[in-house]
Amino acid sequence: MNVKNKALVKALGDRIRDLRTQQELSQEDLANEADVPLSQIGRIERGENNPTISTLYVIAQALKIDLKVLVDIKLKK
């Protein structure tokens, strides 16, 4: 991953964590709802995993939000 990609993946993970905690869901709750392994949710939120669009879609569904809301992130310049 290049530096820009690392920043993007980290920002996306932070966004998912923020949305999850706003709904008072644990990582385990989100993993169960999205049918995604708990370990993968942790790696995504820590910015260690670049999730596929399919994974992002099921996470958005589990959070009961549109995919566009999930990926509405701002990168620091």
OpenMM code with the backbone's topology and positions (N, CA, C; nanometers):
from openmm import Vec3, app, unit

residues = "MET ASN VAL LYS ASN LYS ALA LEU VAL LYS ALA LEU GLY ASP ARG ILE ARG ASP LEU ARG THR GLN GLN GLU LEU SER GLN GLU ASP LEU ALA ASN GLU ALA ASP VAL PRO LEU SER GLN ILE GLY ARG ILE GLU ARG GLY GLU ASN ASN PRO THR ILE SER THR LEU TYR VAL ILE ALA GLN ALA LEU LYS ILE ASP LEU LYS VAL LEU VAL ASP ILE LYS LEU LYS LYS".split()
positions = [
    Vec3(0.0845, -0.1182, 0.0000),
    Vec3(0.0000, 0.0000, 0.0000),
    Vec3(0.0886, 0.1240, 0.0000),
    Vec3(0.0554, 0.2195, -0.0852),
    Vec3(0.1319, 0.3437, -0.0806),
    Vec3(0.0780, 0.4335, 0.0306),
    Vec3(0.1437, 0.5446, 0.0543),
    Vec3(0.1073, 0.6319, 0.1663),
    Vec3(-0.0357, 0.6827, 0.1542),
    Vec3(-0.0771, 0.7221, 0.0341),
    Vec3(-0.2144, 0.7700, 0.0161),
    Vec3(-0.3147, 0.6597, 0.0470),
    Vec3(-0.2858, 0.5390, -0.0005),
    Vec3(-0.3778, 0.4292, 0.0258),
    Vec3(-0.3865, 0.3988, 0.1743),
    Vec3(-0.2747, 0.4069, 0.2450),
    Vec3(-0.2770, 0.3828, 0.3895),
    Vec3(-0.3658, 0.4846, 0.4589),
    Vec3(-0.3561, 0.6098, 0.4173),
    Vec3(-0.4385, 0.7147, 0.4769),
    Vec3(-0.5865, 0.6899, 0.4483),
    Vec3(-0.6165, 0.6470, 0.3281),
    Vec3(-0.7548, 0.6182, 0.2912),
    Vec3(-0.8101, 0.5014, 0.3712),
    Vec3(-0.7346, 0.3928, 0.3783),
    Vec3(-0.7795, 0.2734, 0.4503),
    Vec3(-0.7966, 0.3048, 0.5989),
    Vec3(-0.7061, 0.3847, 0.6555),
    Vec3(-0.7161, 0.4234, 0.7964),
    Vec3(-0.8387, 0.5113, 0.8183),
    Vec3(-0.8625, 0.6075, 0.7305),
    Vec3(-0.9784, 0.6958, 0.7436),
    Vec3(-1.1085, 0.6168, 0.7321),
    Vec3(-1.1115, 0.5197, 0.6435),
    Vec3(-1.2303, 0.4367, 0.6277),
    Vec3(-1.2551, 0.3545, 0.7539),
    Vec3(-1.1494, 0.2975, 0.8094),
    Vec3(-1.1625, 0.2214, 0.9334),
    Vec3(-1.2127, 0.3072, 1.0478),
    Vec3(-1.1600, 0.4279, 1.0570),
    Vec3(-1.2048, 0.5214, 1.1609),
    Vec3(-1.3527, 0.5547, 1.1420),
    Vec3(-1.3935, 0.5726, 1.0174),
    Vec3(-1.5340, 0.6049, 0.9871),
    Vec3(-1.6258, 0.4910, 1.0306),
    Vec3(-1.5866, 0.3694, 0.9987),
    Vec3(-1.6679, 0.2533, 1.0364),
    Vec3(-1.6766, 0.2435, 1.1888),
    Vec3(-1.5633, 0.2613, 1.2583),
    Vec3(-1.5640, 0.2566, 1.4051),
    Vec3(-1.6567, 0.3648, 1.4615),
    Vec3(-1.6476, 0.4868, 1.4085),
    Vec3(-1.7317, 0.5965, 1.4574),
    Vec3(-1.8798, 0.5651, 1.4387),
    Vec3(-1.9166, 0.5178, 1.3206),
    Vec3(-2.0567, 0.4865, 1.2937),
    Vec3(-2.1053, 0.3714, 1.3820),
    Vec3(-2.0197, 0.2723, 1.4024),
    Vec3(-2.0554, 0.1577, 1.4868),
    Vec3(-2.0762, 0.2016, 1.6308),
    Vec3(-1.9843, 0.2816, 1.6844),
    Vec3(-1.9962, 0.3225, 1.8247),
    Vec3(-2.1124, 0.4196, 1.8462),
    Vec3(-2.1444, 0.4998, 1.7451),
    Vec3(-2.2618, 0.5878, 1.7555),
    Vec3(-2.3884, 0.5059, 1.7760),
    Vec3(-2.3905, 0.3869, 1.7186),
    Vec3(-2.5072, 0.2990, 1.7318),
    Vec3(-2.4951, 0.2045, 1.8514),
    Vec3(-2.3889, 0.2263, 1.9306),
    Vec3(-2.3637, 0.1460, 2.0502),
    Vec3(-2.3552, -0.0028, 2.0188),
    Vec3(-2.2897, -0.0346, 1.9068),
    Vec3(-2.2677, -0.1732, 1.8677),
    Vec3(-2.1232, -0.2113, 1.8986),
    Vec3(-2.1032, -0.3335, 1.9406),
    Vec3(-1.9679, -0.3849, 1.9573),
    Vec3(-1.9184, -0.4329, 1.8211),
    Vec3(-1.7892, -0.4584, 1.8123),
    Vec3(-1.7361, -0.5166, 1.6895),
    Vec3(-1.8033, -0.6516, 1.6636),
    Vec3(-1.8269, -0.7253, 1.7699),
    Vec3(-1.8918, -0.8565, 1.7556),
    Vec3(-2.0335, -0.8418, 1.7015),
    Vec3(-2.1083, -0.7431, 1.7502),
    Vec3(-2.2433, -0.7181, 1.6998),
    Vec3(-2.2394, -0.6892, 1.5497),
    Vec3(-2.1467, -0.6012, 1.5097),
    Vec3(-2.1355, -0.5650, 1.3687),
    Vec3(-2.0955, -0.6859, 1.2852),
    Vec3(-2.0007, -0.7619, 1.3341),
    Vec3(-1.9561, -0.8814, 1.2616),
    Vec3(-2.0713, -0.9783, 1.2408),
    Vec3(-2.1499, -0.9992, 1.3442),
    Vec3(-2.2643, -1.0913, 1.3333),
    Vec3(-2.3693, -1.0397, 1.2362),
    Vec3(-2.4005, -0.9113, 1.2458),
    Vec3(-2.5013, -0.8518, 1.1567),
    Vec3(-2.4573, -0.8542, 1.0110),
    Vec3(-2.3292, -0.8277, 0.9874),
    Vec3(-2.2773, -0.8197, 0.8506),
    Vec3(-2.2324, -0.9558, 0.7969),
    Vec3(-2.2273, -1.0563, 0.8846),
    Vec3(-2.1758, -1.1879, 0.8479),
    Vec3(-2.0329, -1.1779, 0.7942),
    Vec3(-1.9524, -1.1033, 0.8687),
    Vec3(-1.8108, -1.0821, 0.8393),
    Vec3(-1.7348, -1.1289, 0.9632),
    Vec3(-1.6236, -1.1985, 0.9467),
    Vec3(-1.5489, -1.2434, 1.0649),
    Vec3(-1.5105, -1.1277, 1.1568),
    Vec3(-1.5224, -1.1512, 1.2863),
    Vec3(-1.4883, -1.0499, 1.3861),
    Vec3(-1.3457, -0.9991, 1.3671),
    Vec3(-1.2539, -1.0888, 1.3392),
    Vec3(-1.1141, -1.0475, 1.3206),
    Vec3(-1.1003, -0.9520, 1.2028),
    Vec3(-1.1813, -0.9717, 1.0997),
    Vec3(-1.1754, -0.8831, 0.9829),
    Vec3(-1.2283, -0.7439, 1.0182),
    Vec3(-1.3345, -0.7372, 1.0963),
    Vec3(-1.3868, -0.6073, 1.1400),
    Vec3(-1.2780, -0.5320, 1.2154),
    Vec3(-1.2077, -0.5997, 1.3041),
    Vec3(-1.0991, -0.5367, 1.3792),
    Vec3(-0.9894, -0.4856, 1.2882),
    Vec3(-0.9495, -0.5664, 1.1904),
    Vec3(-0.8435, -0.5241, 1.0977),
    Vec3(-0.8885, -0.4055, 1.0129),
    Vec3(-1.0134, -0.4052, 0.9714),
    Vec3(-1.0659, -0.2931, 0.8922),
    Vec3(-1.0637, -0.1653, 0.9762),
    Vec3(-1.1132, -0.1737, 1.0991),
    Vec3(-1.1191, -0.0546, 1.1840),
    Vec3(-0.9806, -0.0023, 1.2206),
    Vec3(-0.8818, -0.0887, 1.2277),
    Vec3(-0.7447, -0.0455, 1.2577),
    Vec3(-0.6703, 0.0018, 1.1332),
    Vec3(-0.7334, -0.0087, 1.0170),
    Vec3(-0.6696, 0.0336, 0.8933),
    Vec3(-0.5676, -0.0651, 0.8418),
    Vec3(-0.5791, -0.1902, 0.8812),
    Vec3(-0.4859, -0.2944, 0.8403),
    Vec3(-0.5376, -0.3744, 0.7208),
    Vec3(-0.6635, -0.3555, 0.6866),
    Vec3(-0.7266, -0.4340, 0.5820),
    Vec3(-0.8008, -0.3400, 0.4884),
    Vec3(-0.7795, -0.3549, 0.3582),
    Vec3(-0.8483, -0.2753, 0.2580),
    Vec3(-0.9705, -0.3557, 0.2120),
    Vec3(-1.0888, -0.3259, 0.2665),
    Vec3(-1.2063, -0.4084, 0.2378),
    Vec3(-1.2559, -0.3915, 0.0945),
    Vec3(-1.3169, -0.4979, 0.0447),
    Vec3(-1.3778, -0.4926, -0.0880),
    Vec3(-1.5058, -0.4103, -0.0822),
    Vec3(-1.5535, -0.3712, -0.1974),
    Vec3(-1.6795, -0.2972, -0.2034),
    Vec3(-1.7942, -0.3838, -0.1522),
    Vec3(-1.7867, -0.5139, -0.1740),
    Vec3(-1.8899, -0.6057, -0.1235),
    Vec3(-1.8923, -0.6070, 0.0285),
    Vec3(-1.7737, -0.6089, 0.0883),
    Vec3(-1.7660, -0.6066, 0.2341),
    Vec3(-1.8183, -0.4747, 0.2883),
    Vec3(-1.7820, -0.3654, 0.2245),
    Vec3(-1.8328, -0.2353, 0.2675),
    Vec3(-1.9845, -0.2296, 0.2570),
    Vec3(-2.0388, -0.2902, 0.1534),
    Vec3(-2.1837, -0.2908, 0.1348),
    Vec3(-2.2541, -0.3649, 0.2480),
    Vec3(-2.2037, -0.4838, 0.2851),
    Vec3(-2.2700, -0.5586, 0.3924),
    Vec3(-2.2510, -0.4898, 0.5277),
    Vec3(-2.1393, -0.4211, 0.5463),
    Vec3(-2.1204, -0.3442, 0.6698),
    Vec3(-2.2206, -0.2290, 0.6741),
    Vec3(-2.2377, -0.1595, 0.5626),
    Vec3(-2.3356, -0.0505, 0.5568),
    Vec3(-2.4763, -0.1029, 0.5853),
    Vec3(-2.5107, -0.2162, 0.5268),
    Vec3(-2.6418, -0.2755, 0.5538),
    Vec3(-2.6580, -0.3081, 0.7018),
    Vec3(-2.5541, -0.3651, 0.7613),
    Vec3(-2.5598, -0.4001, 0.9031),
    Vec3(-2.5770, -0.2762, 0.9906),
    Vec3(-2.5189, -0.1634, 0.9469),
    Vec3(-2.5325, -0.0375, 1.0202),
    Vec3(-2.6605, 0.0366, 0.9836),
    Vec3(-2.7361, -0.0190, 0.8882),
    Vec3(-2.8624, 0.0390, 0.8426),
    Vec3(-2.8427, 0.1802, 0.7862),
    Vec3(-2.7373, 0.1926, 0.7051),
    Vec3(-2.7076, 0.3190, 0.6376),
    Vec3(-2.6769, 0.2899, 0.4912),
    Vec3(-2.6840, 0.3933, 0.4086),
    Vec3(-2.6464, 0.3790, 0.2688),
    Vec3(-2.4958, 0.3662, 0.2571),
    Vec3(-2.4509, 0.2946, 0.1565),
    Vec3(-2.3083, 0.2782, 0.1323),
    Vec3(-2.2400, 0.4139, 0.1166),
    Vec3(-2.3066, 0.5084, 0.0505),
    Vec3(-2.2462, 0.6396, 0.0293),
    Vec3(-2.2218, 0.7123, 0.1615),
    Vec3(-2.3025, 0.6867, 0.2622),
    Vec3(-2.2813, 0.7465, 0.3943),
    Vec3(-2.1577, 0.6842, 0.4584),
    Vec3(-2.1422, 0.5542, 0.4421),
    Vec3(-2.0279, 0.4845, 0.4992),
    Vec3(-1.8965, 0.5356, 0.4427),
    Vec3(-1.8918, 0.5592, 0.3138),
    Vec3(-1.7658, 0.5981, 0.2506),
    Vec3(-1.7479, 0.7501, 0.2391),
    Vec3(-1.8318, 0.8264, 0.3051),
    Vec3(-1.8212, 0.9725, 0.3042),
    Vec3(-1.7120, 1.0129, 0.4024),
    Vec3(-1.5868, 1.0061, 0.3560),
    Vec3(-1.4722, 1.0357, 0.4416),
    Vec3(-1.3928, 1.1500, 0.3821),
    Vec3(-1.3237, 1.2192, 0.4680),
    Vec3(-1.2364, 1.3285, 0.4249),
    Vec3(-1.0936, 1.2904, 0.4608),
    Vec3(-1.0058, 1.2980, 0.3633),
    Vec3(-0.8645, 1.2700, 0.3887),
    Vec3(-0.7946, 1.3992, 0.4249),
    Vec3(-0.7055, 1.3909, 0.5213),
    Vec3(-0.6242, 1.5067, 0.5574),
    Vec3(-0.5187, 1.5271, 0.4512),
    Vec3(-0.4990, 1.6508, 0.4102),
    Vec3(-0.4009, 1.6804, 0.3043),
    Vec3(-0.2690, 1.7199, 0.3627),
] * unit.nanometer
topology = app.Topology()
chain = topology.addChain("A")
for resn in residues:
    res = topology.addResidue(resn, chain)
    for name in ("N", "CA", "C"):
        topology.addAtom(name, app.Element.getBySymbol(name[0]), res)
